[in-house]
């Protein structure tokens, strides 16, 4: 039944696949028992199907149940390590990154030589949060799994960054150039990888390479124009809307994509907070700060909002409130934003280039807001 469900899913019969897998799990629980390896495997598969169907609460509940059963049978088994790892991936996908880190750390503690993918994402998550001391042993282990290739290079650069930053320094000269060259090659070799393209475009803008930023954004916007995927519109729009002084024609296209992402998204889409923020960014650039403030207020009401989301939302609500002439409220948002942003070294520091693009986007908006809230003094009259 498990294989048949996979076959249904492969040909697009997802509802039938999901129903069949639910029946398979129920049967395996009854015949083999809830702690049997085959039952646990099918429960993992069912959780994956639930998530793909947008049934996020059920996916998370099943991951947690699978972990509980694995812990009961043997808290230090491979099955328990796998259950922690998969729970971590589900939590991360749901925007609960700090909880994902804890789950991945348990998976690695139980099985230090286990899944390379878990090591990779744990090391990345720790570096993204500037938890360099914790990241170092994970990155060293990850490097053994990935001695070369894209992941090998990324891990080597993160390891250089974490080692230097632990000592209060930046990595040696040349590290930024190597990483940037590798990222450019990855984007050139994989034109469909819009996530990497977004990262490269954001880094280019942060480095002041505005022509390169514009060229990548144009390609992303053109790709999104024929897409019905909200994520494609979101990435394309956000990547261009971080530009403080956009070209009017490209801005028109980016604003349309930013709004389209929110319109296309299901109400239970796990990425909906991001789509709200991007639609608000579109409203800010389109001269509609009131609309932007309303959208951002909706996003910021979410108590479980991931920190990357919160940073970007605060940055653009600051800009929106400046546009509305409500300077004191803008300053309050700006003060909260400052607490969430670690100081970034000047370009081309590797610690910034390796940062998540949404963190860099918040930093760019921070600089823009700072200039608006603290304009240079007018020249004195002679």
Secondary structure per residue as TSV (DSSP state, phi and psi in degrees):
chain	resnum	aa	ss	phi	psi
A	1	X	-	360.0	-36.5
A	2	X	H	-61.9	-44.5
A	3	X	H	-68.6	-38.0
A	4	X	H	-64.9	-39.6
A	5	X	H	-60.4	-41.6
A	6	X	H	-64.1	-38.1
A	7	X	H	-65.2	-41.7
A	8	X	H	-59.6	-44.8
A	9	X	H	-63.2	-37.9
A	10	X	H	-62.9	-29.5
A	11	X	T	-101.6	15.1
A	12	X	T	87.4	5.3
A	13	X	-	-92.2	65.9
A	14	X	H	-70.2	-37.8
A	15	X	H	-63.9	-41.5
A	16	X	H	-67.0	-39.0
A	17	X	H	-62.0	-42.7
A	18	X	H	-64.8	-44.5
A	19	X	H	-63.0	-42.3
A	20	X	H	-64.3	-40.3
A	21	X	H	-68.8	-36.4
A	22	X	H	-60.1	-42.1
A	23	X	H	-65.7	-38.4
A	24	X	H	-65.1	-40.5
A	25	X	H	-65.3	-44.9
A	26	X	H	-60.8	-42.3
A	27	X	H	-66.8	-42.4
A	28	X	H	-66.1	-37.4
A	29	X	H	-58.5	-43.1
A	30	X	H	-72.4	-44.4
A	31	X	H	-83.1	-47.7
A	32	X	T	-99.0	-21.5
A	33	X	-	101.5	150.8
A	34	X	T	-65.8	-23.5
A	35	X	T	-96.4	2.1
A	36	X	S	-67.5	140.8
A	37	X	H	-53.5	-38.7
A	38	X	H	-65.8	-39.5
A	39	X	H	-64.6	-44.9
A	40	X	H	-62.5	-39.7
A	41	X	H	-62.4	-44.1
A	42	X	H	-67.4	-33.6
A	43	X	H	-65.3	-40.6
A	44	X	H	-59.6	-45.2
A	45	X	H	-63.1	-42.4
A	46	X	H	-63.6	-39.6
A	47	X	H	-61.0	-39.4
A	48	X	H	-63.3	-42.1
A	49	X	H	-65.8	-40.6
A	50	X	H	-58.9	-45.9
A	51	X	H	-62.5	-44.0
A	52	X	H	-61.9	-28.6
A	53	X	T	-87.1	2.2
A	54	X	T	82.2	9.4
A	55	X	-	-93.3	68.7
A	56	X	H	-65.3	-41.6
A	57	X	H	-62.6	-41.4
A	58	X	H	-67.9	-37.4
A	59	X	H	-62.1	-46.8
A	60	X	H	-65.8	-42.2
A	61	X	H	-61.2	-40.9
A	62	X	H	-70.0	-37.1
A	63	X	H	-60.4	-43.1
A	64	X	H	-67.4	-38.4
A	65	X	H	-65.7	-41.2
A	66	X	H	-62.2	-40.8
A	67	X	H	-63.8	-43.6
A	68	X	H	-59.6	-44.1
A	69	X	H	-65.5	-39.6
A	70	X	H	-66.5	-41.1
A	71	X	H	-63.9	-37.6
A	72	X	H	-64.9	-40.9
A	73	X	H	-73.5	-46.9
A	74	X	-	-164.0	106.4
A	75	X	T	-65.7	-13.7
A	76	X	T	-119.3	26.2
A	77	X	S	-89.7	166.8
A	78	X	H	-60.5	-38.3
A	79	X	H	-62.0	-38.9
A	80	X	H	-69.0	-41.0
A	81	X	H	-59.8	-44.1
A	82	X	H	-62.6	-40.6
A	83	X	H	-64.4	-41.4
A	84	X	H	-63.4	-43.7
A	85	X	H	-62.2	-45.6
A	86	X	H	-71.8	-33.1
A	87	X	H	-61.3	-41.2
A	88	X	H	-60.0	-43.4
A	89	X	H	-65.3	-38.0
A	90	X	H	-67.5	-44.2
A	91	X	H	-60.6	-42.3
A	92	X	H	-63.1	-43.0
A	93	X	H	-64.4	-27.5
A	94	X	T	-88.3	7.7
A	95	X	T	82.6	15.2
A	96	X	-	-107.2	66.0
A	97	X	H	-63.3	-39.5
A	98	X	H	-65.9	-38.4
A	99	X	H	-68.8	-35.5
A	100	X	H	-61.2	-41.2
A	101	X	H	-58.9	-45.1
A	102	X	H	-60.7	-41.4
A	103	X	H	-66.0	-44.4
A	104	X	H	-64.1	-37.7
A	105	X	H	-61.9	-38.9
A	106	X	H	-66.1	-40.8
A	107	X	H	-60.4	-43.4
A	108	X	H	-72.1	-35.5
A	109	X	H	-62.6	-44.0
A	110	X	H	-68.3	-40.6
A	111	X	-	-134.9	81.9
A	112	X	T	-60.9	-24.1
A	113	X	T	-105.5	22.8
A	114	X	S	-82.5	-140.7
A	115	X	-	-55.8	116.9
A	116	X	H	-60.0	-34.8
A	117	X	H	-61.7	-39.0
A	118	X	H	-64.2	-43.8
A	119	X	H	-59.4	-44.7
A	120	X	H	-59.4	-50.8
A	121	X	H	-71.9	-32.3
A	122	X	H	-65.6	-46.8
A	123	X	H	-59.7	-43.5
A	124	X	H	-62.2	-45.8
A	125	X	H	-62.4	-39.9
A	126	X	H	-67.8	-40.8
A	127	X	H	-66.6	-41.7
A	128	X	H	-57.4	-32.7
A	129	X	T	-95.0	8.6
A	130	X	T	61.7	30.9
A	131	X	-	-95.2	67.7
A	132	X	H	-67.1	-39.1
A	133	X	H	-61.7	-44.1
A	134	X	H	-68.0	-32.2
A	135	X	H	-71.3	-32.8
A	136	X	H	-54.5	-53.5
A	137	X	H	-64.9	-32.9
A	138	X	H	-67.0	-43.1
A	139	X	H	-65.9	-37.5
A	140	X	H	-63.5	-41.8
A	141	X	H	-66.8	-39.8
A	142	X	H	-62.6	-37.0
A	143	X	H	-61.3	-31.1
A	144	X	H	-70.2	-32.9
A	145	X	H	-73.4	-35.3
A	146	X	-	-124.7	78.2
A	147	X	S	-73.3	-17.9
A	148	X	S	-149.4	-169.7
A	149	X	H	77.5	-177.8
A	150	X	H	-59.8	-46.0
A	151	X	H	-67.5	-32.9
A	152	X	H	-64.1	-43.7
A	153	X	H	-65.9	-45.9
A	154	X	H	-59.1	-43.5
A	155	X	H	-65.1	-41.3
A	156	X	H	-61.6	-41.8
A	157	X	H	-69.3	-38.9
A	158	X	H	-66.0	-36.7
A	159	X	H	-65.5	-41.9
A	160	X	H	-62.9	-41.1
A	161	X	H	-65.4	-49.3
A	162	X	H	-62.3	-41.1
A	163	X	H	-64.4	-41.7
A	164	X	H	-70.6	-43.4
A	165	X	H	-69.1	-29.7
A	166	X	H	-61.5	-32.8
A	167	X	T	-91.1	10.4
A	168	X	T	76.3	23.6
A	169	X	-	-127.3	172.8
A	170	X	-	-98.0	153.7
A	171	X	-	-58.9	162.4
A	172	X	-	-62.8	154.6
A	173	X	T	-54.8	139.5
A	174	X	T	105.2	-21.8
A	175	X	H	-63.9	-41.2
A	176	X	H	-63.9	-43.3
A	177	X	H	-62.6	-40.9
A	178	X	H	-64.0	-46.0
A	179	X	H	-65.8	-41.9
A	180	X	H	-64.4	-41.7
A	181	X	H	-62.9	-40.4
A	182	X	H	-66.2	-39.9
A	183	X	H	-65.4	-41.1
A	184	X	H	-61.7	-41.1
A	185	X	H	-66.7	-40.3
A	186	X	H	-60.5	-43.7
A	187	X	H	-66.1	-40.3
A	188	X	H	-64.8	-38.1
A	189	X	H	-79.2	-21.0
A	190	X	-	-130.9	72.0
A	191	X	T	-61.2	-20.6
A	192	X	T	-83.1	-9.1
A	193	X	-	-83.1	85.9
A	194	X	H	-72.4	-22.3
A	195	X	H	-67.3	-45.3
A	196	X	H	-67.3	-36.3
A	197	X	H	-63.5	-40.6
A	198	X	H	-61.3	-43.7
A	199	X	H	-61.1	-46.6
A	200	X	H	-63.5	-44.4
A	201	X	H	-61.8	-41.4
A	202	X	H	-64.6	-43.1
A	203	X	H	-62.2	-43.1
A	204	X	H	-58.8	-43.5
A	205	X	H	-65.5	-41.1
A	206	X	H	-63.6	-32.7
A	207	X	T	-82.2	-4.3
A	208	X	T	85.7	11.5
A	209	X	-	-89.8	72.1
A	210	X	H	-67.7	-33.6
A	211	X	H	-65.8	-42.3
A	212	X	H	-64.9	-40.9
A	213	X	H	-60.0	-45.7
A	214	X	H	-64.2	-41.0
A	215	X	H	-64.2	-42.3
A	216	X	H	-66.7	-42.6
A	217	X	H	-62.4	-39.2
A	218	X	H	-60.8	-42.8
A	219	X	H	-65.4	-42.3
A	220	X	H	-64.4	-41.2
A	221	X	H	-67.2	-38.3
A	222	X	H	-66.2	-39.1
A	223	X	H	-64.5	-40.7
A	224	X	H	-70.2	-26.2
A	225	X	H	-56.7	-32.7
A	226	X	T	-104.3	14.2
A	227	X	-	-102.9	148.5
A	228	X	-	-106.8	9.5
A	229	X	-	-91.1	121.7
A	230	X	H	-60.0	-33.4
A	231	X	H	-65.0	-37.7
A	232	X	H	-62.5	-44.0
A	233	X	H	-66.7	-40.5
A	234	X	H	-61.7	-49.0
A	235	X	H	-63.5	-44.9
A	236	X	H	-63.2	-46.6
A	237	X	H	-65.2	-50.4
A	238	X	H	-60.0	-40.0
A	239	X	H	-62.4	-32.1
A	240	X	H	-90.8	-34.0
A	241	X	H	-68.5	-13.6
A	242	X	T	-72.7	-10.5
A	243	X	-	-74.6	122.0
A	244	X	T	-70.2	-28.3
A	245	X	T	-128.2	73.0
A	246	X	-	-75.7	157.7
A	247	X	-	-71.1	133.0
A	248	X	H	-56.2	-41.6
A	249	X	H	-68.7	-45.4
A	250	X	H	-67.7	-33.0
A	251	X	H	-61.6	-42.7
A	252	X	H	-57.6	-43.7
A	253	X	H	-67.3	-40.9
A	254	X	H	-67.3	-40.5
A	255	X	H	-61.7	-43.2
A	256	X	H	-62.3	-42.5
A	257	X	H	-67.3	-38.9
A	258	X	H	-60.1	-40.1
A	259	X	H	-75.8	-35.1
A	260	X	H	-64.5	-36.5
A	261	X	H	-57.4	-45.1
A	262	X	H	-69.1	-37.6
A	263	X	H	-67.3	-35.8
A	264	X	H	-79.0	-22.6
A	265	X	S	-73.8	140.3
A	266	X	-	-70.3	154.5
A	267	X	T	-64.5	-24.5
A	268	X	T	-101.3	13.8
A	269	X	-	-63.1	129.5
A	270	X	T	-62.1	-24.0
A	271	X	T	-92.0	8.4
A	272	X	H	-57.3	-40.3
A	273	X	H	-56.6	-38.6
A	274	X	H	-64.6	-40.9
A	275	X	H	-65.7	-36.3
A	276	X	H	-62.1	-43.2
A	277	X	H	-66.1	-42.7
A	278	X	H	-65.9	-39.7
A	279	X	H	-62.0	-36.6
A	280	X	H	-68.6	-39.1
A	281	X	H	-60.0	-40.9
A	282	X	H	-61.0	-42.2
A	283	X	H	-65.6	-39.5
A	284	X	H	-59.6	-48.9
A	285	X	H	-70.1	-23.4
A	286	X	T	-88.3	6.9
A	287	X	T	74.8	29.1
A	288	X	-	-124.2	69.3
A	289	X	H	-64.4	-30.0
A	290	X	H	-64.5	-43.4
A	291	X	H	-62.5	-41.4
A	292	X	H	-62.6	-44.4
A	293	X	H	-62.3	-39.8
A	294	X	H	-63.6	-45.2
A	295	X	H	-63.7	-42.8
A	296	X	H	-70.1	-33.9
A	297	X	H	-60.9	-38.9
A	298	X	H	-64.0	-41.0
A	299	X	H	-68.3	-41.9
A	300	X	H	-74.9	-12.2
A	301	X	T	-70.9	-19.2
A	302	X	-	-72.6	111.2
A	303	X	T	-64.5	-26.1
A	304	X	T	-95.2	17.2
A	305	X	-	-61.3	128.2
A	306	X	-	-59.8	147.7
A	307	X	H	-60.5	-37.2
A	308	X	H	-60.3	-41.0
A	309	X	H	-63.5	-45.8
A	310	X	H	-62.1	-42.8
A	311	X	H	-57.0	-51.9
A	312	X	H	-66.0	-39.2
A	313	X	H	-63.2	-44.2
A	314	X	H	-64.2	-39.4
A	315	X	H	-60.9	-45.2
A	316	X	H	-81.4	-23.4
A	317	X	H	-71.7	-31.8
A	318	X	H	-59.1	-48.0
A	319	X	H	-63.3	-40.2
A	320	X	H	-63.7	-42.7
A	321	X	H	-72.5	-29.7
A	322	X	H	-62.8	-43.7
A	323	X	H	-63.3	-27.4
A	324	X	T	-86.6	-3.3
A	325	X	T	78.5	14.6
A	326	X	-	-100.2	74.0
A	327	X	H	-65.2	-39.3
A	328	X	H	-66.6	-40.5
A	329	X	H	-66.4	-37.4
A	330	X	H	-62.1	-42.1
A	331	X	H	-64.9	-35.4
A	332	X	H	-64.7	-43.8
A	333	X	H	-63.2	-40.5
A	334	X	H	-64.2	-39.3
A	335	X	H	-64.3	-42.2
A	336	X	H	-65.4	-38.7
A	337	X	H	-62.4	-41.2
A	338	X	H	-57.8	-36.0
A	339	X	H	-68.8	-24.9
A	340	X	H	-92.8	-12.5
A	341	X	S	-104.9	117.6
A	342	X	-	-71.2	147.4
A	343	X	-	-59.6	132.1
A	344	X	-	-99.2	134.7
A	345	X	-	-69.0	164.1
A	346	X	-	-69.4	152.4
A	347	X	T	-56.1	147.7
A	348	X	T	-104.5	47.5
A	349	X	-	-56.7	136.6
A	350	X	H	-65.0	-33.1
A	351	X	H	-61.0	-30.1
A	352	X	H	-82.5	-42.2
A	353	X	H	-61.9	-33.0
A	354	X	T	-83.6	-5.7
A	355	X	S	-69.0	153.1
A	356	X	-	-58.4	141.8
A	357	X	H	-58.2	-31.3
A	358	X	H	-71.3	-27.1
A	359	X	H	-68.8	-44.8
A	360	X	H	-62.9	-38.0
A	361	X	H	-61.0	-41.3
A	362	X	H	-64.9	-36.9
A	363	X	H	-65.8	-40.1
A	364	X	H	-64.1	-42.7
A	365	X	H	-67.2	-34.4
A	366	X	H	-59.6	-47.3
A	367	X	H	-62.4	-38.6
A	368	X	H	-65.2	-44.7
A	369	X	H	-66.0	-39.5
A	370	X	H	-60.0	-41.6
A	371	X	H	-65.9	-35.0
A	372	X	H	-74.2	-36.6
A	373	X	H	-81.3	-21.7
A	374	X	T	-130.4	66.3
A	375	X	-	-64.4	150.8
A	376	X	-	-63.6	146.5
A	377	X	-	-63.3	147.3
A	378	X	-	-66.7	142.4
A	379	X	-	-61.6	136.3
A	380	X	-	-70.6	148.4
A	381	X	-	-72.9	144.3
A	382	X	-	-66.3	360.0
